[in-house]
Amino acid sequence: MHILIAYSTTEGQSSKIAQFAADQLARKGHETTVLDLDETGNMPVLTAVQSVILVGSVHERRHSPALETFMQARRAWLSLRPVLLISVSLSAAFKRGREEAEEYVIETQMRTGFTPDEVVLAAGAVKPNSYDYFAKSVVRFVVLNDREFEMGTSDHEFTDWEVLSDRLEGFTAAPLGRTA
């Protein structure tokens, strides 16, 4: 099966997840095309694509403009294929944040007019060494404010790679064709 993996990343975790997906699927014998939606290069030919995995980070309650624009502009094309959305956020890392992470997906669906067949709420990462003072403050006092995690000085990855691998396998094992 030929699978498009289109992603948009802010701090690099969504890119890492997209590459992980491509590597996992290649080991299972799938052909993948990885598309960085943040690059303004030419769009690859997508006629052979049979299913799609969208990966995007959430900041300030929104998926990136590049991902949302792609979903909106290509919604007719996407609606003809099975689509998995991997929504990457810190909220997804915490039990008390899961409902909020689900709201991000609903809001994206409302803005783009497109609903994926499946959604994975993937926990992101904290990368304090790449933040300026303002970003550190927002992460510490807003994003992580009521969560049981103290941001130190080293990066911390919350992504559960095993769960993600299982969800990718389940998505590609499903019969082709839209379910909605």
Backbone as CSV, one residue per row, in Angstrom:
resi,resn,N_x,N_y,N_z,CA_x,CA_y,CA_z,C_x,C_y,C_z
1,MET,0.845,-1.169,0.000,0.000,0.000,0.000,0.895,1.239,0.000
2,HIS,0.514,2.259,-0.769,1.248,3.524,-0.805,0.565,4.503,0.145
3,ILE,1.330,4.986,1.125,0.793,5.843,2.178,1.509,7.186,2.176
4,LEU,0.733,8.249,2.131,1.291,9.589,2.286,1.342,9.910,3.774
5,ILE,2.491,10.380,4.235,2.642,10.866,5.603,2.968,12.346,5.483
6,ALA,1.971,13.186,5.739,2.137,14.634,5.636,2.185,15.198,7.054
7,TYR,3.188,16.031,7.334,3.345,16.537,8.692,3.717,18.007,8.711
8,SER,3.437,18.614,9.849,3.875,19.975,10.141,4.358,19.971,11.581
9,THR,5.509,20.570,11.813,6.102,20.521,13.147,6.558,21.901,13.578
10,THR,6.571,22.116,14.870,7.046,23.387,15.415,8.400,23.207,16.086
11,GLU,8.502,22.191,16.933,9.741,21.966,17.681,10.443,20.669,17.275
12,GLY,9.868,19.939,16.309,10.527,18.754,15.803,9.917,17.424,16.199
13,GLN,9.041,17.379,17.204,8.487,16.096,17.642,7.561,15.494,16.586
14,SER,6.769,16.319,15.911,5.876,15.794,14.868,6.686,15.245,13.694
15,SER,7.793,15.889,13.392,8.684,15.383,12.351,9.251,14.019,12.752
16,LYS,9.636,13.904,14.000,10.177,12.635,14.515,9.106,11.539,14.450
17,ILE,7.871,11.882,14.793,6.771,10.920,14.743,6.482,10.519,13.300
18,ALA,6.509,11.478,12.381,6.273,11.177,10.961,7.348,10.223,10.432
19,GLN,8.602,10.465,10.789,9.680,9.588,10.332,9.561,8.203,10.969
20,PHE,9.171,8.159,12.230,8.928,6.887,12.908,7.852,6.099,12.154
21,ALA,6.762,6.773,11.794,5.680,6.119,11.051,6.192,5.589,9.718
22,ALA,6.959,6.386,9.001,7.504,5.961,7.707,8.392,4.729,7.872
23,ASP,9.242,4.734,8.889,10.136,3.596,9.136,9.346,2.343,9.509
24,GLN,8.355,2.485,10.386,7.525,1.346,10.805,6.793,0.748,9.605
25,LEU,6.204,1.606,8.791,5.419,1.139,7.651,6.299,0.520,6.578
26,ALA,7.486,1.065,6.388,8.423,0.490,5.411,8.829,-0.918,5.833
27,ARG,9.038,-1.131,7.127,9.381,-2.470,7.616,8.247,-3.466,7.379
28,LYS,7.030,-2.963,7.282,5.866,-3.821,7.026,5.595,-3.967,5.528
29,GLY,6.472,-3.397,4.695,6.345,-3.561,3.251,5.531,-2.495,2.536
30,HIS,5.177,-1.419,3.234,4.412,-0.339,2.614,5.352,0.673,1.967
31,GLU,4.878,1.285,0.904,5.605,2.386,0.280,5.094,3.678,0.898
32,THR,6.003,4.567,1.281,5.583,5.823,1.887,6.175,7.016,1.163
33,THR,5.425,8.090,1.175,5.909,9.393,0.741,5.756,10.301,1.945
34,VAL,6.861,10.889,2.401,6.835,11.790,3.551,6.873,13.219,3.016
35,LEU,5.898,14.012,3.441,5.752,15.376,2.953,5.787,16.355,4.116
36,ASP,6.782,17.236,4.126,6.887,18.287,5.131,6.037,19.460,4.655
37,LEU,4.907,19.664,5.298,3.984,20.716,4.881,4.512,22.115,5.159
38,ASP,5.557,22.225,5.967,6.141,23.524,6.273,7.105,23.999,5.190
39,GLU,7.496,23.096,4.321,8.362,23.451,3.201,7.489,23.978,2.069
40,THR,7.964,24.987,1.382,7.162,25.594,0.312,7.553,25.066,-1.062
41,GLY,8.130,23.874,-1.118,8.535,23.285,-2.387,7.348,22.749,-3.172
42,ASN,7.655,22.048,-4.225,6.615,21.480,-5.079,5.916,20.315,-4.398
43,MET,4.633,20.206,-4.636,3.827,19.096,-4.123,4.166,17.851,-4.941
44,PRO,4.469,16.737,-4.291,4.742,15.512,-5.041,3.471,15.000,-5.717
45,VAL,3.644,14.140,-6.698,2.506,13.511,-7.361,1.875,12.542,-6.370
46,LEU,0.575,12.683,-6.168,-0.101,11.899,-5.134,-1.131,10.925,-5.706
47,THR,-1.099,10.683,-7.002,-2.129,9.838,-7.621,-2.083,8.395,-7.139
48,ALA,-0.923,7.889,-6.758,-0.810,6.493,-6.332,-1.105,6.296,-4.838
49,VAL,-1.308,7.376,-4.113,-1.530,7.291,-2.667,-2.861,6.614,-2.378
50,GLN,-2.812,5.601,-1.507,-4.021,4.852,-1.154,-4.577,5.231,0.210
51,SER,-3.713,5.689,1.119,-4.173,6.153,2.426,-3.217,7.240,2.906
52,VAL,-3.673,7.972,3.935,-2.941,9.156,4.372,-2.822,9.169,5.894
53,ILE,-1.641,9.565,6.355,-1.412,9.820,7.768,-0.999,11.284,7.877
54,LEU,-1.772,12.045,8.643,-1.468,13.449,8.893,-0.915,13.559,10.304
55,VAL,0.197,14.280,10.453,0.831,14.442,11.761,1.022,15.933,11.994
56,GLY,0.523,16.420,13.133,0.682,17.843,13.390,0.716,18.182,14.859
57,SER,1.549,19.155,15.169,1.661,19.614,16.551,0.593,20.667,16.840
58,VAL,0.250,20.755,18.113,-0.735,21.727,18.583,-0.024,22.764,19.442
59,HIS,-0.259,24.023,19.124,0.231,25.135,19.941,-0.891,26.150,20.042
60,GLU,-1.136,26.604,21.250,-2.199,27.571,21.509,-3.548,27.071,20.968
61,ARG,-3.830,25.796,21.250,-5.098,25.133,20.917,-5.296,24.860,19.426
62,ARG,-4.309,25.105,18.611,-4.483,24.923,17.164,-3.377,24.059,16.582
63,HIS,-3.779,23.243,15.611,-2.776,22.573,14.791,-2.153,23.650,13.910
64,SER,-1.015,23.367,13.357,-0.300,24.375,12.583,-1.126,24.849,11.385
65,PRO,-0.932,26.094,10.993,-1.630,26.599,9.807,-1.341,25.758,8.556
66,ALA,-0.116,25.256,8.423,0.228,24.454,7.241,-0.602,23.177,7.178
67,LEU,-0.776,22.506,8.316,-1.570,21.280,8.344,-3.041,21.589,8.090
68,GLU,-3.564,22.603,8.758,-4.974,22.935,8.569,-5.256,23.387,7.140
69,THR,-4.349,24.134,6.545,-4.527,24.564,5.156,-4.541,23.351,4.228
70,PHE,-3.632,22.405,4.455,-3.596,21.194,3.637,-4.902,20.420,3.774
71,MET,-5.384,20.262,4.996,-6.625,19.525,5.222,-7.810,20.207,4.524
72,GLN,-7.856,21.511,4.601,-8.965,22.237,3.988,-8.856,22.238,2.473
73,ALA,-7.681,22.520,1.958,-7.495,22.604,0.506,-7.630,21.249,-0.182
74,ARG,-7.263,20.181,0.515,-7.279,18.838,-0.067,-8.401,17.954,0.488
75,ARG,-9.405,18.542,1.107,-10.412,17.716,1.778,-11.172,16.807,0.811
76,ALA,-11.441,17.232,-0.410,-12.126,16.351,-1.375,-11.236,15.153,-1.707
77,TRP,-9.955,15.404,-1.917,-9.002,14.335,-2.221,-8.849,13.418,-1.004
78,LEU,-8.724,14.005,0.179,-8.593,13.214,1.404,-9.831,12.361,1.658
79,SER,-10.994,12.871,1.326,-12.239,12.146,1.615,-12.375,10.854,0.817
80,LEU,-11.527,10.662,-0.173,-11.552,9.436,-0.982,-10.617,8.357,-0.452
81,ARG,-9.914,8.657,0.636,-8.919,7.743,1.187,-9.082,7.603,2.700
82,PRO,-8.656,6.475,3.251,-8.603,6.383,4.713,-7.562,7.370,5.241
83,VAL,-7.913,8.099,6.288,-7.005,9.111,6.835,-6.901,8.927,8.351
84,LEU,-5.657,8.900,8.818,-5.344,8.867,10.245,-4.705,10.200,10.595
85,LEU,-5.227,10.882,11.612,-4.631,12.107,12.114,-3.924,11.804,13.420
86,ILE,-2.636,12.122,13.480,-1.874,12.020,14.719,-1.704,13.442,15.235
87,SER,-2.452,13.759,16.279,-2.452,15.085,16.884,-1.464,15.077,18.050
88,VAL,-0.414,15.878,17.944,0.685,15.858,18.907,0.578,17.063,19.841
89,SER,0.408,16.781,21.129,0.303,17.876,22.099,0.799,17.421,23.464
90,LEU,1.171,18.372,24.289,1.537,18.046,25.671,0.309,17.658,26.473
91,SER,-0.842,18.214,26.119,-2.068,17.861,26.837,-2.327,16.360,26.783
92,ALA,-2.000,15.736,25.661,-2.232,14.302,25.499,-1.354,13.457,26.418
93,ALA,-0.347,14.063,27.008,0.558,13.323,27.893,-0.023,13.102,29.280
94,PHE,-1.072,13.825,29.612,-1.601,13.798,30.966,-3.070,13.407,30.958
95,LYS,-3.435,12.564,31.906,-4.817,12.094,31.995,-5.798,13.265,32.042
96,ARG,-5.471,14.279,32.817,-6.349,15.438,32.934,-6.307,16.342,31.705
97,GLY,-5.449,16.054,30.760,-5.366,16.868,29.544,-5.971,16.213,28.314
98,ARG,-6.355,14.939,28.432,-6.862,14.204,27.252,-8.111,14.848,26.654
99,GLU,-9.025,15.293,27.505,-10.248,15.917,26.999,-9.913,17.192,26.213
100,GLU,-8.973,17.948,26.720,-8.526,19.157,26.032,-7.895,18.798,24.684
101,ALA,-7.095,17.744,24.658,-6.467,17.299,23.410,-7.527,16.879,22.382
102,GLU,-8.594,16.251,22.860,-9.701,15.885,21.961,-10.384,17.131,21.406
103,GLU,-10.494,18.168,22.224,-11.100,19.423,21.769,-10.289,20.051,20.647
104,TYR,-8.954,19.941,20.695,-8.120,20.492,19.625,-8.495,19.866,18.288
105,VAL,-8.726,18.562,18.297,-9.069,17.842,17.064,-10.442,18.295,16.563
106,ILE,-11.393,18.408,17.458,-12.743,18.846,17.069,-12.693,20.254,16.467
107,GLU,-11.936,21.139,17.097,-11.812,22.501,16.582,-11.163,22.519,15.204
108,THR,-10.178,21.666,14.989,-9.535,21.572,13.679,-10.524,21.064,12.631
109,GLN,-11.319,20.080,12.993,-12.333,19.560,12.071,-13.325,20.657,11.701
110,MET,-13.713,21.453,12.664,-14.657,22.543,12.394,-14.040,23.587,11.467
111,ARG,-12.764,23.918,11.673,-12.108,24.931,10.835,-11.848,24.435,9.422
112,THR,-11.500,23.151,9.277,-11.103,22.632,7.965,-12.251,22.001,7.179
113,GLY,-13.301,21.603,7.863,-14.392,20.913,7.189,-14.049,19.477,6.853
114,PHE,-13.003,18.944,7.469,-12.591,17.560,7.195,-12.484,16.777,8.498
115,THR,-13.032,15.549,8.472,-12.967,14.652,9.614,-12.202,13.394,9.220
116,PRO,-11.065,13.129,9.865,-10.306,11.911,9.552,-11.056,10.670,10.031
117,ASP,-10.688,9.524,9.471,-11.303,8.260,9.871,-10.882,7.848,11.274
118,GLU,-9.626,8.103,11.604,-9.090,7.735,12.914,-8.244,8.874,13.440
119,VAL,-8.164,8.964,14.760,-7.342,9.980,15.412,-6.511,9.313,16.495
120,VAL,-5.260,9.690,16.564,-4.381,9.291,17.654,-3.963,10.570,18.365
121,LEU,-4.188,10.617,19.662,-3.710,11.726,20.478,-2.340,11.326,21.005
122,ALA,-1.306,11.883,20.400,0.066,11.515,20.764,0.668,12.585,21.669
123,ALA,1.292,12.133,22.725,1.962,13.052,23.637,3.227,13.591,22.992
124,GLY,3.456,14.863,23.165,4.610,15.508,22.564,5.847,15.443,23.435
125,ALA,6.593,16.540,23.434,7.846,16.605,24.186,8.022,18.007,24.757
126,VAL,8.804,18.093,25.810,9.212,19.377,26.378,10.682,19.541,26.033
127,LYS,11.027,20.698,25.455,12.406,20.938,25.031,12.888,22.290,25.566
128,PRO,13.144,22.351,26.882,13.459,23.638,27.518,14.697,24.338,26.961
129,ASN,15.658,23.588,26.452,16.864,24.221,25.919,16.618,24.968,24.617
130,SER,15.475,24.698,23.983,15.177,25.395,22.733,14.183,26.544,22.942
131,TYR,13.761,26.784,24.187,12.800,27.837,24.487,13.495,29.113,24.946
132,ASP,12.928,30.238,24.557,13.378,31.492,25.148,12.672,31.664,26.492
133,TYR,12.947,32.749,27.186,12.370,32.955,28.516,10.844,32.935,28.472
134,PHE,10.258,33.617,27.504,8.803,33.685,27.398,8.213,32.293,27.160
135,ALA,8.784,31.537,26.232,8.268,30.187,25.935,8.387,29.272,27.151
136,LYS,9.511,29.349,27.858,9.667,28.545,29.080,8.581,28.881,30.090
137,SER,8.297,30.159,30.235,7.269,30.592,31.188,5.897,30.074,30.788
138,VAL,5.575,30.150,29.514,4.274,29.660,29.037,4.161,28.156,29.274
139,VAL,5.191,27.412,28.938,5.147,25.960,29.133,5.027,25.641,30.623
140,ARG,5.834,26.262,31.440,5.843,25.966,32.876,4.556,26.396,33.579
141,PHE,4.086,27.615,33.312,2.985,28.170,34.106,1.612,28.075,33.443
142,VAL,1.576,27.726,32.161,0.285,27.575,31.487,0.065,26.120,31.079
143,VAL,0.940,25.599,30.242,0.758,24.242,29.716,0.905,23.190,30.813
144,LEU,1.932,23.307,31.634,2.201,22.307,32.670,1.708,22.728,34.053
145,ASN,1.005,23.796,34.141,0.608,24.403,35.409,0.012,23.420,36.413
146,ASP,-1.004,22.677,36.019,-1.682,21.776,36.964,-1.359,20.310,36.694
147,ARG,-0.280,20.077,36.009,0.081,18.715,35.640,1.224,18.221,36.517
148,GLU,1.293,16.935,36.705,2.312,16.352,37.578,3.620,16.136,36.823
149,PHE,4.256,17.238,36.469,5.547,17.181,35.799,6.256,18.497,36.055
150,GLU,7.489,18.412,36.481,8.283,19.610,36.704,9.310,19.718,35.586
151,MET,9.209,20.782,34.807,10.136,20.982,33.699,11.515,21.329,34.245
152,GLY,12.480,20.532,33.911,13.858,20.792,34.320,14.605,21.508,33.214
153,THR,15.847,21.148,33.056,16.667,21.793,32.028,16.952,20.875,30.851
154,SER,16.554,19.611,30.960,16.795,18.695,29.845,15.483,18.362,29.137
155,ASP,15.610,17.968,27.886,14.436,17.599,27.092,13.776,16.370,27.687
156,HIS,12.452,16.312,27.557,11.705,15.145,28.018,10.662,14.796,26.963
157,GLU,10.721,13.573,26.499,9.805,13.090,25.470,8.712,12.252,26.127
158,PHE,7.450,12.599,25.857,6.312,11.883,26.415,5.725,10.860,25.437
159,THR,6.108,10.917,24.179,5.522,10.059,23.146,5.658,8.591,23.524
160,ASP,4.542,7.858,23.445,4.535,6.421,23.708,4.678,5.718,22.361
161,TRP,5.902,5.343,22.031,6.209,4.779,20.713,5.537,3.430,20.503
162,GLU,5.379,2.646,21.546,4.747,1.333,21.418,3.266,1.472,21.050
163,VAL,2.568,2.352,21.736,1.156,2.594,21.420,1.027,3.137,20.003
164,LEU,1.891,4.061,19.650,1.865,4.630,18.302,2.089,3.547,17.244
165,SER,3.023,2.660,17.491,3.291,1.556,16.568,2.061,0.665,16.410
166,ASP,1.406,0.353,17.518,0.188,-0.473,17.468,-0.912,0.213,16.671
167,ARG,-1.082,1.508,16.857,-2.131,2.249,16.141,-1.830,2.324,14.651
168,LEU,-0.562,2.477,14.290,-0.180,2.493,12.880,-0.470,1.138,12.237
169,GLU,-0.129,0.075,12.953,-0.390,-1.268,12.439,-1.888,-1.510,12.265
170,GLY,-2.684,-1.069,13.224,-4.131,-1.223,13.125,-4.711,-0.436,11.959
171,PHE,-4.193,0.767,11.736,-4.683,1.599,10.636,-4.384,0.962,9.286
172,THR,-3.184,0.452,9.120,-2.816,-0.135,7.829,-3.417,-1.520,7.633
173,ALA,-3.852,-2.179,8.713,-4.467,-3.503,8.586,-5.946,-3.405,8.204
174,ALA,-6.542,-2.215,8.407,-7.966,-2.023,8.090,-8.170,-2.077,6.574
175,PRO,-9.340,-2.534,6.133,-9.623,-2.557,4.708,-9.576,-1.146,4.113
176,LEU,-9.149,-1.060,2.850,-9.094,0.228,2.176,-10.500,0.759,1.922
177,GLY,-10.590,2.067,1.866,-11.876,2.704,1.599,-12.312,3.523,2.785
178,ARG,-13.032,4.566,2.509,-13.519,5.450,3.579,-14.606,4.758,4.371
179,THR,-14.569,4.972,5.677,-15.593,4.397,6.542,-16.674,5.418,6.854
180,ALA,-16.400,6.665,6.572,-17.389,7.708,6.874,-17.962,8.282,5.607
